[in-house]
Amino acid sequence: MAEIMTVLVTVAMWIVGAMGVIGIPVLGIGLAASLSGGSTEISGIKALADGVMPGQLVIGLAGLAVIVPGVIFICLQLRRILLTLADGDPFVPENARRLSSIGIVIAIMELLRILTVMAVRLVPTLVGDEPPRLSTQFILWISVAALFVLSQVFREGTRLRDEEKMTI
């Protein structure tokens, strides 16, 4: 099962990486077009962004710039955890740290999302008549808390495993 999950995590990591490689330049060109009145030409490529507010593109671009490396980091940590599971010994101190770092990265990604929306809302020329909605995602914060709880469970599991190894 760990091998299958490792493959799925790896596929997800590559998909997100590809989204970043494609999406960041596309949104950047769209932003340039939107800021220059709706169209621009870059290296012979004509980009049209008529009717698209620059704020939407800024949020999308910032989102991808944060999400892509964040998700790749999370996937790499999950792969390392799955390797210890496949080896039959998931209760190692590194896994507790990995789970904590995943929780921290998810929290940072969400805070950066909120800050980006707030910053874009402060510049009326970017948002026009309809500013982006600022929202928080309660389930995301519950997930972060769950990761910290699981991290503590792994710390305790590691301690108990080490204690058991010393018992004759």
Helices and strands as residue ranges (DSSP letters): H 2-35, E 39-42, E 45-48, H 54-86, H 93-121, H 124-127, H 138-165
